[in-house]
């Protein structure tokens, strides 16, 4: 029997960075949104028109800290920058199990990330981490 709609557990997120797969900890939230630049034409002799020009993608990933993979990725990108001035970007893959059972794969290209929450450590509290990303393009694979 097929599901009537998608739910959060129907997706999985994986990084490819510097040729290696970075398994993210337990992802609990993933959001993405298209960026555009609005170009407006306001001719004197007709109605105004707006054109939305694609301008990348952005999003946020929140995960439970079950290993050091995300911290290791951030540390390695910082080390590459401070040792050689290298700025690296990666690729993010989103795998979605559709309500009919098929799988859709999205590839976010030229991804940069910033760890906006490295974790809050408290007694009896689950450590959550989150990062924002920017990507050049979202491509169906």
N, CA, C and O atoms as a MOPAC input file, in Angstrom:
PM7 MOZYME 1SCF
protein

 N      0.84100 1    -1.18200 1     0.00000 1
 C      0.00000 1     0.00000 1     0.00000 1
 C      0.88400 1     1.24300 1     0.00000 1
 O      1.85000 1     1.31700 1     0.75900 1
 N      0.56900 1     2.19000 1    -0.82200 1
 C      1.36800 1     3.40800 1    -0.89000 1
 C      0.88000 1     4.41600 1     0.14000 1
 O     -0.29000 1     4.43600 1     0.52000 1
 N      1.81000 1     5.24700 1     0.57500 1
 C      1.47600 1     6.31100 1     1.52200 1
 C      0.82900 1     7.46900 1     0.76500 1
 O      1.13100 1     7.68100 1    -0.40900 1
 N     -0.05700 1     8.22100 1     1.42100 1
 C     -0.72100 1     9.32100 1     0.72700 1
 C      0.14300 1    10.57800 1     0.58600 1
 O     -0.18600 1    11.46500 1    -0.20200 1
 N      1.24800 1    10.66300 1     1.34500 1
 C      2.08400 1    11.86400 1     1.29900 1
 C      3.45700 1    11.55200 1     1.88500 1
 O      3.65600 1    10.49700 1     2.48700 1
 N      4.39400 1    12.46600 1     1.71000 1
 C      5.74300 1    12.30500 1     2.25800 1
 C      5.77300 1    12.75900 1     3.71400 1
 O      5.08500 1    13.70300 1     4.10200 1
 N      6.58500 1    12.06700 1     4.50900 1
 C      6.84300 1    12.49900 1     5.88300 1
 C      8.34800 1    12.61000 1     6.06600 1
 O      9.11900 1    12.12300 1     5.23800 1
 N      8.76200 1    13.24500 1     7.14300 1
 C     10.17000 1    13.53500 1     7.36300 1
 C     11.09500 1    12.33500 1     7.31800 1
 O     12.22400 1    12.44000 1     6.83800 1
 N     10.63500 1    11.20200 1     7.80700 1
 C     11.51700 1    10.03400 1     7.83300 1
 C     11.74500 1     9.43000 1     6.45000 1
 O     12.50300 1     8.46900 1     6.31200 1
 N     11.10200 1     9.98000 1     5.43400 1
 C     11.26800 1     9.49100 1     4.06400 1
 C     12.47700 1    10.08900 1     3.36200 1
 O     12.62900 1     9.90400 1     2.15400 1
 N     13.34100 1    10.79900 1     4.07800 1
 C     14.50900 1    11.39300 1     3.43300 1
 C     15.78100 1    11.06100 1     4.19200 1
 O     15.76200 1    10.81100 1     5.39700 1
 N     16.87500 1    11.06400 1     3.46700 1
 C     18.20200 1    10.81000 1     4.02200 1
 C     19.15300 1    11.80400 1     3.37300 1
 O     19.02100 1    12.10600 1     2.18700 1
 N     20.11400 1    12.31800 1     4.14500 1
 C     21.04900 1    13.33400 1     3.66100 1
 C     22.47600 1    12.81300 1     3.81600 1
 O     22.84600 1    12.31600 1     4.87900 1
 N     23.28000 1    12.93000 1     2.74600 1
 C     24.67300 1    12.46500 1     2.74500 1
 C     25.54300 1    13.52900 1     2.08900 1
 O     25.12600 1    14.16900 1     1.12400 1
 N     26.75900 1    13.72000 1     2.61600 1
 C     27.74200 1    14.64500 1     2.04900 1
 C     28.82500 1    13.89000 1     1.29300 1
 O     29.20000 1    12.77900 1     1.67000 1
 N     29.32200 1    14.49900 1     0.22700 1
 C     30.58200 1    14.08500 1    -0.41800 1
 C     31.48900 1    15.30000 1    -0.32700 1
 O     31.15300 1    16.37300 1    -0.83000 1
 N     32.63500 1    15.13200 1     0.31300 1
 C     33.54900 1    16.24800 1     0.53300 1
 C     34.96400 1    15.76200 1     0.27200 1
 O     35.40700 1    14.77600 1     0.86100 1
 N     35.66200 1    16.44600 1    -0.59800 1
 C     37.03700 1    16.06600 1    -0.95200 1
 C     37.14200 1    14.59800 1    -1.36000 1
 O     38.11700 1    13.92600 1    -1.02300 1
 N     36.14400 1    14.10400 1    -2.08000 1
 C     36.17800 1    12.73800 1    -2.57800 1
 C     35.75300 1    11.67600 1    -1.58500 1
 O     35.74300 1    10.49200 1    -1.92200 1
 N     35.40200 1    12.07100 1    -0.36700 1
 C     34.99600 1    11.10400 1     0.65000 1
 C     33.54300 1    11.31300 1     1.04000 1
 O     33.03000 1    12.43200 1     1.01100 1
 N     32.89300 1    10.22200 1     1.40200 1
 C     31.52900 1    10.31700 1     1.91100 1
 C     31.58300 1    10.65600 1     3.38800 1
 O     32.29500 1    10.00800 1     4.15500 1
 N     30.83200 1    11.66700 1     3.78400 1
 C     30.74500 1    12.06000 1     5.18600 1
 C     29.35400 1    11.67200 1     5.67600 1
 O     28.36100 1    12.32400 1     5.35100 1
 N     29.30100 1    10.60500 1     6.45900 1
 C     28.01700 1    10.17600 1     7.01800 1
 C     27.66000 1    11.13500 1     8.14000 1
 O     28.38100 1    11.25100 1     9.13100 1
 N     26.54700 1    11.81300 1     7.97100 1
 C     26.10600 1    12.74800 1     8.99600 1
 C     25.49200 1    11.97900 1    10.15300 1
 O     24.94900 1    10.89100 1     9.96300 1
 N     25.57600 1    12.54900 1    11.36700 1
 C     24.88300 1    11.92400 1    12.48900 1
 C     23.38300 1    11.84700 1    12.19100 1
 O     22.94400 1    12.22000 1    11.10300 1
 N     22.62200 1    11.37700 1    13.13000 1
 C     21.18100 1    11.21300 1    12.92200 1
 C     20.53000 1    12.54800 1    12.57300 1
 O     20.34300 1    13.39700 1    13.44400 1
 N     20.18700 1    12.73200 1    11.30100 1
 C     19.55800 1    13.96900 1    10.84200 1
 C     18.11000 1    13.97300 1    11.31700 1
 O     17.36200 1    13.02700 1    11.07100 1
 N     17.72300 1    15.04700 1    11.99900 1
 C     16.35000 1    15.14800 1    12.50300 1
 C     15.54900 1    16.21700 1    11.77300 1
 O     14.32600 1    16.27100 1    11.89600 1
 N     16.24000 1    17.07600 1    11.00800 1
 C     15.53300 1    18.12600 1    10.28600 1
 C     16.36700 1    18.56200 1     9.08700 1
 O     17.58000 1    18.74000 1     9.19000 1
 N     15.69700 1    18.73200 1     7.94600 1
 C     16.36000 1    19.20300 1     6.73100 1
 C     15.41900 1    20.16600 1     6.03000 1
 O     14.28000 1    19.81600 1     5.72400 1
 N     15.89200 1    21.37700 1     5.77600 1
 C     15.10000 1    22.34200 1     5.01500 1
 C     15.96200 1    22.91200 1     3.90200 1
 O     17.17300 1    23.06900 1     4.06100 1
 N     15.33500 1    23.22100 1     2.78200 1
 C     16.05900 1    23.87300 1     1.69200 1
 C     15.12300 1    24.85300 1     1.00900 1
 O     13.90300 1    24.69100 1     1.01900 1
 N     15.71700 1    25.85800 1     0.42500 1
 C     14.91400 1    26.83400 1    -0.30600 1
 C     15.71300 1    27.40000 1    -1.46500 1
 O     16.92900 1    27.57600 1    -1.38800 1
 N     14.99700 1    27.67700 1    -2.53300 1
 C     15.61900 1    28.24400 1    -3.72500 1
 C     15.86600 1    29.72900 1    -3.51000 1
 O     15.03600 1    30.43800 1    -2.94000 1
 N     17.01400 1    30.18300 1    -3.97300 1
 C     17.30300 1    31.61000 1    -3.98400 1
 C     17.08900 1    32.15000 1    -5.39000 1
 O     17.41300 1    31.48500 1    -6.37400 1
 N     16.55100 1    33.33900 1    -5.48000 1
 C     16.36000 1    33.97800 1    -6.77900 1
 C     16.69800 1    35.45700 1    -6.66300 1
 O     16.73100 1    36.02100 1    -5.56900 1
 N     16.94500 1    36.06100 1    -7.79300 1
 C     17.10600 1    37.50800 1    -7.89100 1
 C     15.95700 1    37.99700 1    -8.76400 1
 O     15.77200 1    37.52700 1    -9.88700 1
 N     15.19700 1    38.93600 1    -8.24200 1
 C     14.05300 1    39.46200 1    -8.99100 1
 C     14.50900 1    40.59500 1    -9.90600 1
 O     15.07600 1    41.58900 1    -9.45200 1
 N     14.25400 1    40.42900 1   -11.18500 1
 C     14.52200 1    41.48200 1   -12.16300 1
 C     13.17900 1    42.05500 1   -12.58900 1
 O     12.30800 1    41.33100 1   -13.07200 1
 N     13.02000 1    43.34700 1   -12.40900 1
 C     11.74400 1    43.98900 1   -12.76400 1
 C     11.91000 1    44.85100 1   -13.99400 1
 O     12.84500 1    45.64300 1   -14.11500 1
 N     10.98100 1    44.67000 1   -14.88800 1
 C     10.90100 1    45.50600 1   -16.07600 1
 C      9.65600 1    46.37800 1   -15.92600 1
 O      8.54800 1    45.87400 1   -15.74200 1
 N      9.85600 1    47.67600 1   -16.00600 1
 C      8.73700 1    48.60600 1   -15.84900 1
 C      8.67700 1    49.49600 1   -17.08900 1
 O      9.10500 1    50.64900 1   -17.05500 1
 N      8.14000 1    48.95100 1   -18.18700 1
 C      8.06800 1    49.73600 1   -19.41900 1
 C      7.03700 1    50.86000 1   -19.30000 1
 O      6.07400 1    50.76300 1   -18.53900 1
 N      7.25600 1    51.90200 1   -20.05000 1
 C      6.33700 1    53.03800 1   -20.04400 1
 C      5.01700 1    52.71500 1   -20.72400 1
 O      3.99400 1    53.32800 1   -20.42000 1
 N      5.03400 1    51.75800 1   -21.64000 1
 C      3.84200 1    51.51200 1   -22.45300 1
 C      3.09100 1    50.22400 1   -22.12900 1
 O      2.18500 1    49.85100 1   -22.87400 1
 N      3.44200 1    49.52100 1   -21.02700 1
 C      2.69400 1    48.31400 1   -20.66500 1
 C      2.88300 1    48.00100 1   -19.18100 1
 O      3.53800 1    48.74500 1   -18.45000 1
 N      2.30000 1    46.89100 1   -18.75900 1
 C      2.34400 1    46.50900 1   -17.35000 1
 C      3.74300 1    46.05900 1   -16.93600 1
 O      4.50100 1    45.54100 1   -17.75700 1
 N      4.08300 1    46.25700 1   -15.66500 1
 C      5.38000 1    45.78300 1   -15.18200 1
 C      5.44000 1    44.25200 1   -15.20000 1
 O      4.42600 1    43.56900 1   -15.05300 1
 N      6.63600 1    43.74400 1   -15.38000 1
 C      6.87200 1    42.30700 1   -15.40300 1
 C      8.06600 1    42.00100 1   -14.51100 1
 O      9.04800 1    42.74300 1   -14.49500 1
 N      7.97100 1    40.89500 1   -13.76600 1
 C      9.07400 1    40.46300 1   -12.91600 1
 C      9.58300 1    39.11900 1   -13.41300 1
 O      8.80000 1    38.22600 1   -13.73700 1
 N     10.89500 1    38.98800 1   -13.46800 1
 C     11.54800 1    37.73600 1   -13.85400 1
 C     12.36400 1    37.25900 1   -12.66000 1
 O     13.16200 1    38.01400 1   -12.10600 1
 N     12.16400 1    36.01600 1   -12.26800 1
 C     12.92500 1    35.43800 1   -11.16100 1
 C     14.09000 1    34.64200 1   -11.73200 1
 O     13.88900 1    33.62100 1   -12.39100 1
 N     15.30100 1    35.10700 1   -11.48100 1
 C     16.51200 1    34.46600 1   -11.98500 1
 C     17.06400 1    33.54900 1   -10.89100 1
 O     17.30000 1    34.01300 1    -9.77500 1
 N     17.27800 1    32.26200 1   -11.18000 1
 C     17.81700 1    31.35100 1   -10.16700 1
 C     19.14100 1    31.86500 1    -9.60400 1
 O     20.00300 1    32.35000 1   -10.33600 1
 N     19.27600 1    31.74300 1    -8.27700 1
 C     20.47500 1    32.23600 1    -7.60000 1
 C     20.87600 1    31.28900 1    -6.47300 1
 O     21.09500 1    31.71600 1    -5.34000 1
 N     20.96800 1    30.00600 1    -6.79300 1
 C     21.42800 1    29.02300 1    -5.82600 1
 C     20.35100 1    28.53300 1    -4.88100 1
 O     19.16900 1    28.84700 1    -5.02400 1
 N     20.79600 1    27.76000 1    -3.92200 1
 C     19.93300 1    27.16300 1    -2.91500 1
 C     20.57100 1    27.35000 1    -1.55300 1
 O     21.79000 1    27.48300 1    -1.45000 1
 N     19.76700 1    27.36100 1    -0.52000 1
 C     20.27700 1    27.42900 1     0.84700 1
 C     19.40900 1    26.53500 1     1.72100 1
 O     18.31700 1    26.12600 1     1.32700 1
 N     19.90900 1    26.24200 1     2.90200 1
 C     19.12400 1    25.40400 1     3.79200 1
 C     19.78800 1    25.21000 1     5.13200 1
 O     20.84800 1    25.76600 1     5.41700 1
 N     19.13500 1    24.40600 1     5.94500 1
 C     19.61000 1    24.10000 1     7.28900 1
 C     19.43100 1    22.61000 1     7.54100 1
 O     18.41800 1    22.01800 1     7.16700 1
 N     20.42700 1    22.01800 1     8.17800 1
 C     20.35600 1    20.61800 1     8.58900 1
 C     20.57800 1    20.58000 1    10.09300 1
 O     21.53300 1    21.16700 1    10.60200 1
 N     19.69700 1    19.88900 1    10.79800 1
 C     19.86200 1    19.70100 1    12.23200 1
 C     20.03300 1    18.21300 1    12.48300 1
 O     19.32600 1    17.39100 1    11.90100 1
 N     20.97700 1    17.86800 1    13.35400 1
 C     21.22400 1    16.45500 1    13.62400 1
 C     21.58100 1    16.23500 1    15.09000 1
 O     22.02900 1    17.14300 1    15.79000 1
 N     21.36700 1    15.00000 1    15.52400 1
 C     21.80900 1    14.58600 1    16.84600 1
 C     23.28800 1    14.24500 1    16.73100 1
 O     23.70900 1    13.61700 1    15.75900 1
 N     24.07400 1    14.65600 1    17.71500 1
 C     25.50900 1    14.36300 1    17.66900 1
 C     25.72800 1    12.93200 1    18.15900 1
 O     25.76200 1    12.66900 1    19.36100 1
 N     25.87700 1    12.01600 1    17.20000 1
 C     26.13400 1    10.61400 1    17.53500 1
 C     27.56900 1    10.20800 1    17.22800 1
 O     27.99600 1     9.10700 1    17.57400 1
 N     28.31100 1    11.10100 1    16.57700 1
 C     29.72500 1    10.86100 1    16.29200 1
 C     30.38300 1    12.21100 1    16.01400 1
 O     29.72400 1    13.24700 1    16.08400 1
 N     31.66100 1    12.20400 1    15.70400 1
 C     32.39800 1    13.45900 1    15.49400 1
 C     32.49200 1    13.85100 1    14.02300 1
 O     33.23900 1    14.77200 1    13.69300 1
 N     31.76600 1    13.19000 1    13.13200 1
 C     31.92600 1    13.42400 1    11.69100 1
 C     31.71900 1    14.87600 1    11.28400 1
 O     32.50200 1    15.40500 1    10.49500 1
 N     30.69300 1    15.52600 1    11.79700 1
 C     30.44100 1    16.91900 1    11.43300 1
 C     31.53300 1    17.82800 1    11.98800 1
 O     32.01700 1    18.71600 1    11.28500 1
 N     31.92200 1    17.61300 1    13.24100 1
 C     33.02000 1    18.38700 1    13.82800 1
 C     34.31300 1    18.16800 1    13.04800 1
 O     35.06000 1    19.11500 1    12.80200 1
 N     34.57800 1    16.92100 1    12.66000 1
 C     35.78600 1    16.60700 1    11.89200 1
 C     35.79100 1    17.32300 1    10.54500 1
 O     36.82800 1    17.82600 1    10.11300 1
 N     34.63400 1    17.37100 1     9.87800 1
 C     34.54100 1    18.05100 1     8.58700 1
 C     34.84200 1    19.53800 1     8.73900 1
 O     35.60900 1    20.10000 1     7.95700 1
 N     34.24400 1    20.17100 1     9.73600 1
 C     34.48300 1    21.59900 1     9.96800 1
 C     35.95500 1    21.83400 1    10.29000 1
 O     36.56100 1    22.76800 1     9.76300 1
 N     36.53300 1    21.00100 1    11.14700 1
 C     37.94200 1    21.15900 1    11.51500 1
 C     38.85900 1    20.98600 1    10.30600 1
 O     39.84300 1    21.71300 1    10.17100 1
 N     38.55000 1    20.04000 1     9.43300 1
 C     39.41300 1    19.82100 1     8.26400 1
 C     39.30800 1    20.96700 1     7.26800 1
 O     40.30400 1    21.32500 1     6.63900 1
 N     38.11500 1    21.55300 1     7.11000 1
 C     37.99500 1    22.69200 1     6.19000 1
 C     38.71800 1    23.90800 1     6.74900 1
 O     39.32800 1    24.66500 1     5.99400 1
 N     38.65600 1    24.10700 1     8.07300 1
 C     39.40300 1    25.20700 1     8.69100 1
 C     40.90200 1    24.98700 1     8.54300 1
 O     41.63600 1    25.91300 1     8.19900 1
 N     41.35800 1    23.77200 1     8.79900 1
 C     42.78800 1    23.47000 1     8.69600 1
 C     43.29200 1    23.67900 1     7.27500 1
 O     44.38500 1    24.20900 1     7.07500 1
 N     42.49900 1    23.26600 1     6.28100 1
 C     42.90000 1    23.45500 1     4.87900 1
 C     43.03100 1    24.93100 1     4.55000 1
 O     43.92800 1    25.33300 1     3.80900 1
 N     42.13900 1    25.73300 1     5.10000 1
 C     42.21000 1    27.17000 1     4.83600 1
 C     43.42700 1    27.79200 1     5.50900 1
 O     44.17700 1    28.52900 1     4.86800 1
 N     43.63100 1    27.50800 1     6.79000 1
 C     44.71500 1    28.16300 1     7.52000 1
 C     46.09400 1    27.64700 1     7.12700 1
 O     47.07500 1    28.37600 1     7.27200 1
 N     46.20000 1    26.42600 1     6.63900 1
 C     47.51800 1    25.91300 1     6.25500 1
 C     47.90000 1    26.26800 1     4.82400 1
 O     49.07900 1    26.48100 1     4.53800 1
 N     46.91700 1    26.33700 1     3.91400 1
 C     47.26100 1    26.55700 1     2.50400 1
 C     46.34700 1    27.55300 1     1.80100 1
 O     46.47700 1    27.76800 1     0.59600 1
 N     45.42800 1    28.15900 1     2.53800 1
 C     44.50400 1    29.09600 1     1.90700 1
 C     43.47100 1    28.41600 1     1.02700 1
 O     42.83300 1    29.06100 1     0.19500 1
 N     43.30700 1    27.11300 1     1.21000 1
 C     42.37500 1    26.34100 1     0.39100 1
 C     40.95600 1    26.45500 1     0.93300 1
 O     40.71600 1    26.26200 1     2.12500 1
 N     40.03200 1    26.76700 1     0.05100 1
 C     38.61800 1    26.78600 1     0.41600 1
 C     37.95600 1    25.64700 1    -0.34700 1
 O     37.95200 1    25.62300 1    -1.57800 1
 N     37.40200 1    24.71200 1     0.39900 1
 C     36.79800 1    23.54200 1    -0.23700 1
 C     35.28100 1    23.59300 1    -0.12900 1
 O     34.72700 1    24.09100 1     0.85100 1
 N     34.63500 1    23.07800 1    -1.13900 1
 C     33.18800 1    22.91700 1    -1.15000 1
 C     32.87300 1    21.46200 1    -1.42500 1
 O     33.71900 1    20.72000 1    -1.92500 1
 N     31.67600 1    21.05800 1    -1.10300 1
 C     31.29400 1    19.66800 1    -1.29200 1
 C     29.99200 1    19.53300 1    -2.05000 1
 O     29.49700 1    20.48300 1    -2.65800 1
 N     29.45500 1    18.33500 1    -1.99900 1
 C     28.18900 1    18.01300 1    -2.64100 1
 C     27.28900 1    17.36700 1    -1.60500 1
 O     27.71900 1    16.48600 1    -0.86000 1
 N     26.04700 1    17.80400 1    -1.55800 1
 C     25.07700 1    17.24400 1    -0.63000 1
 C     24.04500 1    16.46700 1    -1.44000 1
 O     23.53600 1    16.95900 1    -2.44700 1
 N     23.74400 1    15.26600 1    -0.99900 1
 C     22.73400 1    14.43700 1    -1.65400 1
 C     21.54500 1    14.25900 1    -0.72000 1
 O     21.71200 1    13.98700 1     0.46900 1
 N     20.35700 1    14.41500 1    -1.26100 1
 C     19.13200 1    14.14000 1    -0.52400 1
 C     18.40900 1    13.00700 1    -1.24100 1
 O     18.06000 1    13.11700 1    -2.41600 1
 N     18.19200 1    11.92200 1    -0.51000 1
 C     17.47700 1    10.76600 1    -1.04500 1
 C     16.07400 1    10.75500 1    -0.44000 1
 O     15.91900 1    10.77700 1     0.78100 1
 N     15.06800 1    10.72100 1    -1.28800 1
 C     13.68400 1    10.75300 1    -0.82100 1
 C     12.97000 1     9.48200 1    -1.27300 1
 O     12.97000 1     9.15600 1    -2.46000 1
 N     12.36800 1     8.77300 1    -0.33500 1
 C     11.49100 1     7.66000 1    -0.67600 1
 C     10.10400 1     8.25300 1    -0.88400 1
 O      9.47100 1     8.73400 1     0.05600 1
 N      9.64700 1     8.21000 1    -2.12100 1
 C      8.37100 1     8.82400 1    -2.48600 1
 C      7.20200 1     7.97200 1    -1.98000 1
 O      7.37600 1     6.78500 1    -1.70700 1
 N      6.01000 1     8.57300 1    -1.85400 1
 C      4.84300 1     7.82300 1    -1.37000 1
 C      4.54600 1     6.54900 1    -2.16300 1
 O      3.99800 1     5.59600 1    -1.60800 1
 N      4.89900 1     6.51600 1    -3.45300 1
 C      4.64700 1     5.31500 1    -4.26300 1
 C      5.75100 1     4.27000 1    -4.14300 1
 O      5.69500 1     3.23100 1    -4.80100 1
 N      6.76900 1     4.54000 1    -3.29500 1
 C      7.86200 1     3.59800 1    -3.08400 1
 C      9.09000 1     3.85700 1    -3.93100 1
 O     10.14100 1     3.27200 1    -3.67000 1
 N      8.99500 1     4.71200 1    -4.93600 1
 C     10.15700 1     5.04200 1    -5.76300 1
 C     11.10000 1     5.97500 1    -4.99300 1
 O     10.72600 1     6.53800 1    -3.96500 1
 N     12.31500 1     6.12700 1    -5.50000 1
 C     13.30300 1     6.98400 1    -4.85500 1
 C     13.66700 1     8.14300 1    -5.76800 1
 O     13.91900 1     7.95400 1    -6.95800 1
 N     13.69300 1     9.33800 1    -5.20300 1
 C     14.15800 1    10.52700 1    -5.90800 1
 C     15.44800 1    10.98000 1    -5.24900 1
 O     15.53500 1    11.04200 1    -4.02200 1
 N     16.45300 1    11.29700 1    -6.05900 1
 C     17.72600 1    11.77700 1    -5.54300 1
 C     17.96900 1    13.18800 1    -6.04000 1
 O     17.88700 1    13.46000 1    -7.23800 1
 N     18.27100 1    14.09100 1    -5.10500 1
 C     18.63200 1    15.47000 1    -5.43100 1
 C     20.08000 1    15.69700 1    -5.05400 1
 O     20.53900 1    15.25100 1    -4.00300 1
 N     20.79000 1    16.38800 1    -5.91400 1
 C     22.19600 1    16.71400 1    -5.68800 1
 C     22.31800 1    18.23100 1    -5.58700 1
 O     21.95700 1    18.95500 1    -6.51500 1
 N     22.82600 1    18.70200 1    -4.45800 1
 C     23.11800 1    20.12400 1    -4.27800 1
 C     24.61200 1    20.29100 1    -4.54800 1
 O     25.44000 1    19.67800 1    -3.87400 1
 N     24.95600 1    21.12600 1    -5.53900 1
 C     26.34300 1    21.22900 1    -5.98700 1
 C     27.05400 1    22.43400 1    -5.37900 1
 O     26.43200 1    23.42600 1    -4.99800 1
 N     28.38300 1    22.31300 1    -5.30200 1
 C     29.24300 1    23.40500 1    -4.84100 1
 C     28.76500 1    23.94400 1    -3.49400 1
 O     28.54900 1    25.14600 1    -3.33300 1
 N     28.60500 1    23.04500 1    -2.53800 1
 C     28.02800 1    23.37600 1    -1.23600 1
 C     29.09200 1    23.92000 1    -0.28700 1
 O     30.17900 1    23.35700 1    -0.15700 1
 N     28.75700 1    25.02000 1     0.36700 1
 C     29.56300 1    25.53500 1     1.47600 1
 C     28.70200 1    25.44000 1     2.72900 1
 O     27.47900 1    25.56200 1     2.66300 1
 N     29.35000 1    25.22200 1     3.87100 1
 C     28.58200 1    25.07400 1     5.10500 1
 C     29.16300 1    25.94600 1     6.20600 1
 O     30.33800 1    26.31200 1     6.18500 1
 N     28.31000 1    26.26600 1     7.16200 1
 C     28.74100 1    26.93700 1     8.38600 1
 C     28.02600 1    26.24300 1     9.54800 1
 O     26.80300 1    26.10100 1     9.55400 1
 N     28.81500 1    25.82000 1    10.51800 1
 C     28.27200 1    25.14700 1    11.69600 1
 C     27.72000 1    26.22700 1    12.62100 1
 O     28.47500 1    26.86900 1    13.35100 1
 N     26.40500 1    26.42600 1    12.59200 1
 C     25.83000 1    27.50800 1    13.39200 1
 C     25.45300 1    27.06900 1    14.80000 1
 O     25.13400 1    27.91200 1    15.63800 1
 N     25.48200 1    25.77600 1    15.07600 1
 C     25.27400 1    25.27500 1    16.43800 1
 C     26.09700 1    24.00500 1    16.59700 1
 O     25.72300 1    22.94400 1    16.09800 1
 N     27.22500 1    24.12200 1    17.29800 1
 C     28.11500 1    22.97900 1    17.48800 1
 C     27.60200 1    22.03100 1    18.56100 1
 O     28.07500 1    20.90000 1    18.66800 1
 N     26.64700 1    22.47900 1    19.35000 1
 C     26.05000 1    21.61800 1    20.36300 1
 C     26.02000 1    22.28700 1    21.71700 1
 O     26.92100 1    23.04600 1    22.07600 1
 N     24.99000 1    22.00100 1    22.45000 1
 C     24.85000 1    22.47100 1    23.82400 1
 C     24.92700 1    21.23700 1    24.71300 1
 O     24.08400 1    20.34300 1    24.63400 1
 N     25.93900 1    21.20500 1    25.54800 1
 C     26.20100 1    20.03200 1    26.36800 1
 C     25.61800 1    20.25100 1    27.76300 1
 O     26.04900 1    21.14600 1    28.49000 1
 N     24.64800 1    19.43800 1    28.12500 1
 C     24.00900 1    19.55600 1    29.42900 1
 C     23.69700 1    18.16100 1    29.96400 1
 O     23.47700 1    17.22100 1    29.19900 1
 N     23.68400 1    18.04700 1    31.28500 1
 C     23.36000 1    16.78400 1    31.92200 1
 C     21.98900 1    16.30100 1    31.45300 1
 O     21.02800 1    17.07000 1    31.44400 1
 N     21.90200 1    15.05500 1    31.07300 1
 C     20.64800 1    14.43900 1    30.63400 1
 C     20.03600 1    15.09700 1    29.40600 1
 O     18.83800 1    14.95700 1    29.16100 1
 N     20.84000 1    15.81000 1    28.63500 1
 C     20.32200 1    16.44600 1    27.42600 1
 C     20.98400 1    15.87500 1    26.18500 1
 O     22.18200 1    15.59300 1    26.18000 1
 N     20.20100 1    15.70900 1    25.14600 1
 C     20.73800 1    15.24300 1    23.87600 1
 C     21.45900 1    16.40100 1    23.20000 1
 O     20.92800 1    17.51000 1    23.14300 1
 N     22.65100 1    16.16000 1    22.69200 1
 C     23.41800 1    17.21000 1    22.02100 1
 C     22.97100 1    17.28700 1    20.56700 1
 O     23.08300 1    16.32200 1    19.81100 1
 N     22.46400 1    18.45300 1    20.19500 1
 C     22.00600 1    18.69700 1    18.83200 1
 C     22.98500 1    19.64600 1    18.15100 1
 O     23.50100 1    20.57200 1    18.77800 1
 N     23.23400 1    19.41400 1    16.87800 1
 C     24.07300 1    20.28800 1    16.06800 1
 C     23.27200 1    20.72000 1    14.85000 1
 O     22.37100 1    20.01100 1    14.40200 1
 N     23.61100 1    21.89600 1    14.31600 1
 C     22.97000 1    22.30200 1    13.06800 1
 C     23.94300 1    23.12000 1    12.24100 1
 O     24.83700 1    23.78600 1    12.76400 1
 N     23.74200 1    23.04900 1    10.93400 1
 C     24.55700 1    23.85400 1    10.03500 1
 C     23.69400 1    24.39400 1     8.91900 1
 O     22.70600 1    23.78400 1     8.50800 1
 N     24.09400 1    25.55000 1     8.44300 1
 C     23.46300 1    26.15300 1     7.27600 1
 C     24.31800 1    25.83600 1     6.06700 1
 O     25.53600 1    25.70000 1     6.18100 1
 N     23.68500 1    25.71600 1     4.90800 1
 C     24.45000 1    25.48200 1     3.68900 1
 C     23.97600 1    26.40700 1     2.58500 1
 O     22.83400 1    26.86600 1     2.57100 1
 N     24.88000 1    26.66300 1     1.67200 1
 C     24.57500 1    27.36400 1     0.42300 1
 C     25.08300 1    26.48900 1    -0.70300 1
 O     26.16100 1    25.90400 1    -0.60300 1
 N     24.31200 1    26.39600 1    -1.77600 1
 C     24.68300 1    25.55800 1    -2.91200 1
 C     24.45000 1    26.33000 1    -4.20000 1
 O     23.59300 1    27.21200 1    -4.26800 1
 N     25.22100 1    25.98700 1    -5.21600 1
 C     25.06400 1    26.64400 1    -6.51000 1
 C     23.79200 1    26.22000 1    -7.21800 1
 O     23.11600 1    27.03500 1    -7.84700 1
 N     23.46600 1    24.92500 1    -7.11000 1
 C     22.36900 1    24.40100 1    -7.91000 1
 C     21.80200 1    23.14700 1    -7.26100 1
 O     22.50000 1    22.44500 1    -6.52900 1
 N     20.53200 1    22.87100 1    -7.53600 1
 C     19.88500 1    21.62300 1    -7.13500 1
 C     19.57900 1    20.86100 1    -8.41600 1
 O     18.85400 1    21.34700 1    -9.28400 1
 N     20.14600 1    19.64700 1    -8.52500 1
 C     20.03700 1    18.86500 1    -9.75400 1
 C     19.40000 1    17.51700 1    -9.43100 1
 O     19.78500 1    16.86300 1    -8.46200 1
 N     18.43400 1    17.10500 1   -10.23600 1
 C     17.84900 1    15.77600 1   -10.06500 1
 C     18.78500 1    14.75400 1   -10.68400 1
 O     19.20100 1    14.89000 1   -11.83500 1
 N     19.11300 1    13.72700 1    -9.90600 1
 C     20.04600 1    12.69100 1   -10.36100 1
 C     19.26300 1    11.49300 1   -10.85200 1
 O     19.85400 1    10.50200 1   -11.28100 1

